[in-house]
Amino acid sequence: MVDLKWCCRQKSGIKLAEPSDEIAKGYISLAENSLGTMNRERKQNIVFSVSACYYSMYYSLYSLIAKIGVKSEIHTCSIELMNFFDYEEKDKKLIKKAFNIRNTVQYYVDKVIDEKEVEFILSGAGEFVAKSREILASVNESKVKEIRLKIIDVINESKKKVRGEGDER
């Protein structure tokens, strides 16, 4: 995967924005809608089902990112931001696996995907979205400030590296 400092240096990477409860609510709603699509398509169209599965998790994560006032258009960078929230290692592995499977089914139609792995991500999406919703409900103003300060530190560190500061020689 990628590193947060790299993400902060990318044009579409991690940037500070205004914290927004409204945008957060919009993304959690998209996550719920994607879960519904995933369940409807599960037996009929595996590509749409896998895509909806991944996006249900991604949108629920992005609701947290919007809540704290961060913008990231690079999915792998958004996923790295999970470390600032109360996700478990299994949650991180699940969304990363869903990301990879979604890429495979959408962009590499000639590759065979493991049906057990597909079932694993499909069966975990609802729990992931519920976990995101739970975390979202627990993020208060002080938590927003705390996380934003940590991200500002990462942004500042990423700038030092570009200027050559902080290199140990």
N, C-alpha and C positions, 0 to 999 in steps of 0.2 A: 504494500500500500504506500501511500504518500506520507509526507511529514508536514506538520502544521506550518512550520516556517516557510517551506516551499509554497504551500497553499496561500500564505499571506503575500507572497511576491507575485502571484499570478493575477493577470488582469481580471479574470472571472472567479478568482479564488475568494478567500475569506476577507470580508470587509465589514466594518461597523456600519450599522444603520440605526434607525430609531426602533426601540423596542415596541412591539405591537401586539396587544391582546387580540385585536380584530383579525389580523393576518394569521395569527396562531390558530384562532378558531376556524378560519377558512381552510387552513391546511389539515387540521384534524378532521374536518368534514370531508375533505377530499380523500383522506385515508379511509374513512368509513365507507365512502362510495366505492373506492377501489376494492375493499374487502367484499362488498356485495357483487361487484363484477367478477372477482376471482371465483367466488362460490358459484355464480351462475354459469361461468365458462369452464369450470373445473373438468368436466367430462367431455365437453365438446371441442374445445379449442385450447390446447395446452399452451400455445404461444401467448394468447391473450390472458390466460389464467396466470401464468408465471409472471408476465409483465404487471398485471394488476396486483399480484402478490407483492412483488418488489415495491411497487409504488405505494401500496398501502403502508408498508413499513417506512419508506423514505418520506412520504408526506407527514406521517406521524412524528418522525424525527425532526423534520423541517418545521413543524409547528413549534417545537421547543427553540429552534434556532431563531425563528421569527420573534418569539416571545422575549428573548434576551437582546434582540436588536443586532443580529448578524445576518449577513447575506453571503451566500456561497452558491455559485452556479456550477461548480465542479462536484459531482456526486461523491467521489472518493474523499474530497476535502470535507464535505458535509458529514460523511460517515465518521471521519476522524474526530469531529466535534462531540461525538457520543461520550468521549472521555470526560467531559465537563459535567455530565449528568449521571444519575444513579442507575445506569444500565449495568447489567452483569456481563461477564465475558461471553456467556452463551448467546446473549442478545447481539453482541458485536459479531460473533461468528455467523449467526443466522442471517443478518442483513448483508454481510459480505458474501455469503454463499448465494443468497438471492440475487445480489448484484451480478455475480459471475454467471449464474444460470440464465438470468434474463439476457445478458449480453450474448451468451451462446445461442439461445433459441431465436433471438432477433437478428443477429448478424452472421451467424455461422450455421446456416441451415443444413449443411452437409455433416455436421458433427452430431454424434449420438449423445444424448444426455441420460444420466442415470435416473431411472424412474424413482428409486428410493430417495435420492437427493431432492427430486422435485416434490415428492410427497412430504419430505421433511420440512421444506420451506413453506409449502402450502398449509401444512398443519400447524406451523408456528406463527403464522402471520397475525392471526387474531390475538394471540397472547402478547405479541410484540406491540401491537396497536394499543391494547389495554394498558400495557406497561407505560407506554409513552403518554397516554392520557393521564395515568396516575402521577407520573413525574410532572407533567404540565400543571396539574392541579396543585402540586407542592411548591412550584417555583414562585416565590414571592419577590417583592422589590429588592430586598437585601441579597437574595440569591442571584438576581439579575445583575446587581452591581458587582458582586463577588466574581461571577463568571466573566463579566465584561472586563474587569481589571486583569484577570488571568489572560484573556485574549489580547488585551492591549500589550501586556508583557511579551507575548509571543510575536505580535506585530512589530514591536520595537526591536526584539531580538533578530527578527528576520531582516530588518533594515540594517542592523549592525553588520550582519554577515555580508550583505551586498556591498557595504562600504569598506569591508575588510577589518572592521573593528571586531574585537572579541576572538580573533584568530590567535591561537596559541602558537608561538614560534620560538 
